[in-house]
Amino acid sequence: MSRKKNEQKVDLEKFNETTSLFGYELIRDVLIPNLLGAETHEILYWAGKELARQYPLANRQDIIRFFDKAGFGLIELNKEQHNKQVYTLSGKVVQARLEHAQPSFNLEAGFLAEQIQTLDSLYTEALTEINMKTKVVTFIVQSDTKDRLSIEEPLTHFIMSDDENEETDLMNIDVLEQAEFTFPSRSSRNEL
């Protein structure tokens, strides 16, 4: 059976309002650790992986856009090798969180690992290193090139774009794809 990939456009203009950094820190760095206790880092890592399954992205550029719009910070690929990638996370949000709390960036690490795993079809994990001096978080993303995944590609990918011309093109594609029957997936029910 052949299944076509559905691409769902996320309107980034809806997300231009800024939220209180204090409110964000309060939930991420105070409330969640109080609720999860000693298991905070591990649970946040797996929660990040699950979040990535809910919002599968079409490419690495969309990961950068997602991090920005989700308020995770500015992520950048600094180094890429055969089975290892090094990303840095910086920006005002990251700096503020590092100055006011002992934050966990494992939610972001899990999200990044799962997105790369889905895009490359390789088992992938991410480690987090925090540099308090430079106020930068480093993610070391390692993939197992010897062990390919046999996971189904999501039926829906979220396209993160600021280009209004792409919206028209995607709407035309959606009209054509709606003529064909596709099975709904968990991720196709979610919109940003």
C-alpha positions in Angstrom: 0.0 0.0 0.0 1.4 3.4 -1.0 0.9 6.3 1.4 1.6 9.9 0.4 3.2 12.2 2.9 1.0 15.1 3.9 2.7 18.4 4.6 0.9 20.7 7.1 1.8 24.4 6.9 2.3 26.1 10.3 1.4 29.8 10.2 4.3 31.4 12.1 2.6 34.8 12.1 0.3 33.4 14.9 3.4 33.0 17.1 4.9 36.5 17.0 3.7 37.5 20.4 6.2 37.2 23.1 5.4 35.5 26.4 6.8 36.4 29.7 10.3 35.0 30.2 9.6 34.9 33.9 6.5 32.7 33.3 8.4 30.4 31.0 11.2 30.1 33.6 8.7 29.6 36.3 7.1 26.6 34.6 10.3 25.1 33.0 12.8 25.6 35.8 10.8 25.7 39.0 7.4 23.9 38.7 8.5 21.0 36.5 11.5 20.1 38.6 9.3 20.3 41.7 6.8 17.9 40.2 9.3 15.4 38.7 12.0 15.5 41.4 15.2 13.5 40.9 14.0 12.1 37.6 13.5 15.5 36.0 16.4 15.3 33.4 15.4 11.8 32.2 11.7 12.5 32.0 12.3 15.8 30.1 14.5 14.1 27.6 11.9 11.5 26.8 9.2 14.2 26.8 11.2 16.0 24.2 11.4 12.9 22.0 7.6 12.5 22.3 7.1 16.2 21.5 9.2 15.6 18.3 6.9 12.7 17.4 3.9 15.0 17.8 5.5 17.6 15.6 7.6 15.8 13.0 9.5 18.4 10.9 10.4 18.1 7.2 14.0 19.2 7.4 16.8 20.5 9.5 16.0 24.2 8.7 12.6 23.6 10.2 14.3 22.5 13.4 16.0 25.9 13.7 12.7 27.7 13.1 10.8 25.4 15.6 13.4 26.1 18.3 13.1 29.8 17.8 9.3 29.9 17.7 9.0 27.5 20.7 11.1 29.8 22.8 13.9 27.2 23.2 16.5 29.6 21.9 18.7 30.0 18.8 20.1 26.6 17.6 23.0 26.3 15.2 24.9 23.4 13.7 28.5 23.9 14.5 30.2 20.7 13.5 29.1 17.7 11.5 31.0 14.4 11.1 30.0 11.0 9.8 27.8 10.0 12.8 28.1 13.0 15.1 26.7 16.5 15.0 27.4 19.3 17.4 24.8 22.0 17.9 24.8 25.1 20.1 21.8 26.7 21.7 22.1 30.4 22.7 20.1 33.5 22.8 18.3 35.7 25.4 16.1 32.9 26.6 19.0 30.5 27.2 21.1 33.3 28.9 18.3 34.3 31.2 17.5 30.7 32.2 21.2 30.1 33.0 21.4 33.2 35.1 18.3 32.6 37.2 18.1 28.9 37.7 19.7 25.6 37.3 17.8 24.7 34.1 17.6 21.4 32.3 17.9 21.5 28.6 17.0 17.8 28.2 13.6 18.6 26.7 15.4 20.4 23.8 18.0 17.6 23.6 15.3 14.9 23.3 13.4 16.9 20.7 16.5 17.4 18.6 17.6 13.8 18.9 14.2 12.5 17.8 13.9 15.0 14.9 17.4 13.9 13.6 16.5 10.3 14.1 13.3 10.6 12.1 15.0 12.6 9.3 18.0 10.2 9.0 16.3 6.9 10.0 19.2 6.1 12.4 19.0 5.5 16.1 20.1 8.9 17.6 20.7 10.2 21.0 21.8 13.6 22.3 24.0 14.7 25.2 23.8 18.1 26.8 26.7 20.3 28.0 26.2 23.6 29.6 28.9 26.3 29.5 28.0 28.7 32.3 30.9 31.1 31.4 29.7 31.6 27.8 26.0 31.0 28.5 25.7 28.5 25.7 24.3 25.0 25.7 25.9 22.4 23.5 24.1 19.3 22.2 26.2 16.4 21.0 24.0 14.4 18.7 25.3 10.9 18.0 23.7 8.5 15.4 24.3 4.7 15.1 25.1 4.4 11.4 25.3 0.6 11.7 21.7 0.2 12.8 19.1 1.6 10.5 15.6 2.2 11.9 12.6 0.5 10.5 10.2 3.2 11.6 7.4 4.5 9.5 7.8 7.9 8.2 5.1 10.2 9.6 2.1 10.9 7.4 2.3 14.6 8.3 5.2 16.9 8.5 5.0 20.4 9.9 6.5 22.9 7.5 7.9 25.9 9.4 8.2 28.8 7.0 7.9 32.5 7.0 7.5 32.7 3.2 3.9 33.5 2.2 4.5 32.2 -1.4 5.0 28.7 0.0 1.6 28.8 1.6 -0.2 29.1 -1.8 1.9 26.2 -3.2 1.2 24.0 -0.2 -2.5 24.8 -0.4 -2.5 23.6 -4.0 -0.7 20.4 -3.0 -3.2 19.8 -0.1 -6.1 20.1 -2.5 -4.6 17.4 -4.8 -3.7 15.2 -1.8 -7.1 15.4 -0.3 -8.5 13.6 -3.3 -6.5 10.6 -2.2 -7.4 8.6 0.9 -4.8 8.7 3.7 -4.8 7.3 7.1 -4.8 9.9 9.9 -1.8 9.8 12.2 -1.5 11.1 15.7 0.7 13.9 14.4 -1.8 15.0 11.7 -4.2 16.0 14.5 -1.8 18.6 16.0 -1.2 22.1 14.8 1.1 24.7 16.3 
